[in-house]
Amino acid sequence: MSGEPSPSAPPAFCLPVRPPARLSRSVCLSPRPQPLQDIDISPDILISAKRTLTTYGLQDKLPHLTITQDLTLDFLPSAHFDIVHAHSVFSHSPAEVIDECLAHVGRILAPGGFFDFTFDRTEGTEGTEHQVLHEDFYYRTETLLELARRHGLEARFMADWEKRPHGQSKIRVNNPA
């Protein structure tokens, strides 16, 4: 759930994916032959996504922009998406929202598919997770890895992502089933 896209930066949901990959942003999802599926709780974010699609000439990706009230992903098909991506979503989400997403994302991942998400990281021992004004949430890496594992998912910290100048950390989740 990011804000207004920068005109100079490509949108978060336009990752360089070779056909026939199916992509998502969160949440953003894209089934074959690469249409984009973007879901959000905010109509304003979806309107911004529509403008971004137009700005970058992505109409041929057959975009589907869907408003949702939760992250149960219940309206999406099972075992369908190769890539699900939540960029700067969980940095603004309480643990219950992340837990809800992780409880359901495994169902929509295709075999070999993965779910990448960024988050604001904090260091320290258990219990050092915190939030600021109920808008910015900070999590220990191990807390989120364990949360994914509780839902039968494999999860790993993307250390190479730390070298990039974006200010957030990243975790990749796979469904071993």
C-alpha positions in Angstrom: 0.0 0.0 0.0 2.3 2.6 -1.2 1.6 6.3 -1.9 1.8 8.2 -5.2 4.3 6.6 -7.5 7.4 8.5 -8.5 7.3 9.5 -12.2 11.0 8.5 -12.6 10.7 5.1 -10.9 9.0 2.1 -12.4 6.0 0.9 -10.4 6.6 -1.7 -7.7 4.4 -4.2 -9.5 6.3 -4.1 -12.8 9.0 -6.6 -12.1 11.1 -7.9 -14.9 9.4 -11.3 -15.3 9.8 -13.6 -18.2 6.6 -14.9 -19.8 4.6 -16.9 -18.8 5.2 -15.9 -15.2 2.3 -14.8 -13.0 2.9 -11.8 -10.8 1.4 -10.1 -7.8 1.7 -6.9 -5.6 -0.3 -6.9 -2.4 -1.0 -7.4 -2.7 -0.2 -7.4 -6.8 -0.9 -10.7 -8.6 -0.5 -11.7 -12.2 -1.8 -14.9 -13.8 -0.7 -16.1 -17.2 -0.3 -14.6 -19.8 0.9 -11.8 -17.4 -2.2 -9.7 -16.6 -1.6 -7.8 -13.4 -3.9 -8.2 -10.4 -3.6 -5.5 -7.8 -5.5 -5.6 -4.5 -5.7 -3.0 -1.8 -7.9 -1.8 1.0 -7.7 1.8 -0.3 -9.6 3.1 -3.3 -7.1 6.0 -3.5 -4.2 3.5 -3.9 -6.0 1.7 -6.7 -6.7 5.0 -8.5 -3.0 5.8 -8.2 -2.2 2.3 -9.6 -4.5 3.0 -12.5 -2.6 6.2 -13.3 0.7 4.3 -13.0 -0.5 1.7 -15.4 -1.4 4.4 -17.9 1.8 6.4 -17.4 3.9 3.3 -18.1 1.7 2.0 -20.9 0.8 -1.2 -19.2 -2.7 -1.6 -20.5 -1.8 -4.6 -22.5 -1.0 -6.5 -19.2 -4.8 -6.6 -18.7 -4.8 -5.1 -15.3 -7.3 -6.0 -12.6 -7.6 -3.6 -9.7 -9.6 -4.9 -6.8 -10.7 -3.4 -3.6 -10.6 -5.7 -0.6 -11.3 -5.5 3.1 -8.9 -8.1 4.3 -6.0 -10.4 3.1 -7.8 -13.7 3.2 -7.3 -13.7 -0.6 -10.5 -15.8 -0.8 -11.6 -14.5 -4.2 -8.4 -15.6 -5.9 -7.8 -19.0 -7.5 -5.7 -21.7 -5.7 -2.2 -22.6 -6.9 -2.3 -19.8 -9.5 0.3 -17.2 -8.9 4.1 -17.5 -9.5 4.9 -14.3 -7.7 3.1 -12.4 -5.0 4.7 -9.1 -3.9 3.9 -6.8 -1.0 6.1 -3.8 -1.2 5.9 -1.4 1.7 2.6 -3.0 2.9 3.7 -4.8 6.1 5.6 -1.7 7.3 2.2 -0.2 7.7 0.4 -3.3 9.1 0.0 -4.7 12.5 1.0 -8.3 13.1 -2.6 -9.6 12.8 -2.8 -8.4 9.2 0.6 -10.1 8.3 -0.6 -13.3 10.0 -3.8 -13.2 8.0 -1.9 -12.8 4.8 0.6 -15.6 5.6 -2.3 -17.9 6.6 -3.7 -17.6 3.1 -1.0 -16.8 0.6 0.3 -20.3 0.4 -3.0 -21.4 -1.1 -2.8 -19.0 -4.1 0.9 -19.7 -4.8 1.6 -22.0 -7.8 4.1 -24.8 -7.4 7.5 -23.1 -7.3 5.9 -19.7 -6.7 7.0 -17.3 -4.0 5.8 -14.4 -2.0 8.2 -11.5 -1.4 7.4 -8.8 1.1 9.3 -5.8 2.5 9.1 -4.6 6.1 10.7 -2.2 8.5 13.3 -4.1 10.5 14.3 -3.7 14.1 17.0 -5.5 16.0 17.0 -6.9 19.5 15.4 -9.7 21.4 11.8 -10.9 21.3 9.4 -8.1 22.2 11.3 -5.3 20.6 8.8 -5.1 17.8 7.1 -1.7 17.9 4.9 0.8 16.1 4.7 4.5 15.7 1.3 6.2 15.8 -0.3 3.0 14.5 1.1 3.9 11.0 4.7 2.5 11.0 5.4 -1.0 12.3 8.8 -2.4 13.0 9.5 -6.2 13.2 12.4 -8.4 14.1 13.3 -10.7 11.1 13.0 -13.8 13.2 9.5 -12.8 14.3 8.3 -12.7 10.7 10.2 -15.9 9.7 8.5 -17.8 12.6 5.1 -16.4 11.7 5.5 -17.8 8.1 6.7 -21.1 9.4 3.6 -21.4 11.7 1.6 -21.5 8.5 3.7 -24.3 6.9 5.6 -21.9 4.7 9.4 -21.8 4.1 10.8 -18.3 4.7 14.2 -16.7 4.3 15.6 -13.3 4.9 16.9 -11.7 1.6 20.3 -10.4 2.8 21.2 -9.2 -0.7 18.2 -6.8 -0.6 20.0 -4.9 2.3 22.6 -3.6 -0.2 19.9 -1.6 -2.1 19.1 2.0 -1.0 15.4 1.6 -0.2 15.4 1.5 3.6 13.4 -1.7 4.1 14.2 -5.3 4.5 12.8 -8.2 2.5 11.7 -11.8 3.2 10.9 -14.4 0.6 8.2 -17.1 1.4 7.7 -20.3 -0.5 5.0 -23.0 -0.1 6.9 -26.3 0.1 3.7 -28.2 -0.7 
